[in-house]
Amino acid sequence: MTPDTIRELDVALYGATGFVGELTAKHLAEHAPSGTRIGLAGRNRAKLETVRAKLGAKAADWPILIADADSPASLDALAQSTQVVITTVGPYTKYGLPLVGACANAGTDYVDLTGEVLFVRDSADKYHDQAESSGARIVHACGFDSIPSDLSVYLLHRQAQQDAAGDLENTTLVVRAIVGGISGGTAASAVEIIDAARSDAHARRVVLDPYSLSPDRAKEPELGSQSDLAIARPKTVDPAARGWKAPFFMGSFNSRIVRRSNAILDWAYGPKFRYRETMNAGPKLLSAPIAVAVAAGLGFGTLALAAGLSFRPTRWLVERLLPKPGTGPSEWLRNRGFYTIDTYARTSSGARYVLTWSQKGDPGYAATAVMLGESALALALDRHKLPRKAGVLTPATAMGDALADRLRAAGLRIDIRKLG
């Protein structure tokens, strides 16, 4: 969007009546700077008015916009009314591309919280050039998936460059602790991905390729296997790490966002940059055999869930156990939730760093609402601080330091230490 483009709104929140949408609306009402022009969008005016009434006096005059994924004209009108669109309407593979297209055409910035690799690939293939031409920043994965992953590596790279410590090489994210729940929207997205991969050979290749979101696959380095389901010894992570590591269940998506950032930045992280995501397999005092068994069990559990959804005889049972669309963790769990992540990096000079990222609130919902809302505010209000890039981007390449500054101000802990 050109600097002289005048829009009615700074931010429009599409899907404001959904579970995460309402949490995001609440964050914006409580934390957006005075004078920020915000609108609520969705299919049902009465439900949108109900949400607005819960937000207090600050939101009393927020306009209501009617928009529907089945009505291209309504999506065009939504995109043309605002500088930034936030969308929480998923599964994105099913409902998301028309809005991406409307924003790319209108030169309107866009953020979502998708964790769907097939959707991001389709978005880039169909709309990157159009968005780059119009000046739109299309920014996927602006929640717990994948802002902590993407910005942690970006900030470690910046620190290593500042210290003249060389390129990033082996880099491992470790989810040290996490408490939270799962919503019906997340479950529905997982089902969409599994169904597509099961029935389409191209979709399976995209899901399995570690560089599937690269803008230029042929230029990616061949560094050997980069498994998303590997069990890691602590010494392969860093000498300071303790305890065996299991695969992190969202690592297969987050790692592809991180690698896309590296490629968009012209592979600035380094020619031998390797990245993986793990989680602690249990207390540090567990004996090695028990820790390995726990790690293997966690990895097997991820595979078992996918397998259960893939086969007709077991799918009905798994679906009965998953939460229904429109539902999510209780307010008690959202408030009690938290997460702490350590990302270890070794550089080409042998320097070692760890970035610790922590946040209060259920990761997928309360914490995600903060990150999603602050991403939209960064795009709308900090435009002079943003990298000069457009197209289908990532949180790091679209917002970088501006978003990191906003998140710190919103109460997130983001600290880097040099270990050696």
Secondary structure, DSSP 8 states (H G I E B T S, - for coil): --TT---SEEEEEETTTSHHHHHHHHHHHHHS-TT--EEEEES-HHHHHHHHHHT-GGGTT--EEE--TT-HHHHHHHHHTEEEEEE--S-HHHHTHHHHHHHHHHT-EEEE----HHHHHHHHHHHHHHHHHHT-EEE---BTTBHHHHHHHHHHHHHHHHTT---EEEEEEEEEEEE----HHHHHHHHHHHHHHHH-HHHHHHHH-TTTT-S-GGGS---S---SS--B-HHHH-TT--S-EEE-TTHHHHHHHHHHHHHHTTSTT-TT-EEEEEEE-S-TTS-HHHHHHHHHHHHHHHHHHHHHHHSHHHHHHHHHHS--TT----HHHHHH-EEEEEEEEEETTS-EEEEEEEEES-IIIIIHHHHHHHHHHHHHH-GGGS-S--EEE-HHHHTHHHHHHHHHHTT-EEEEEE--
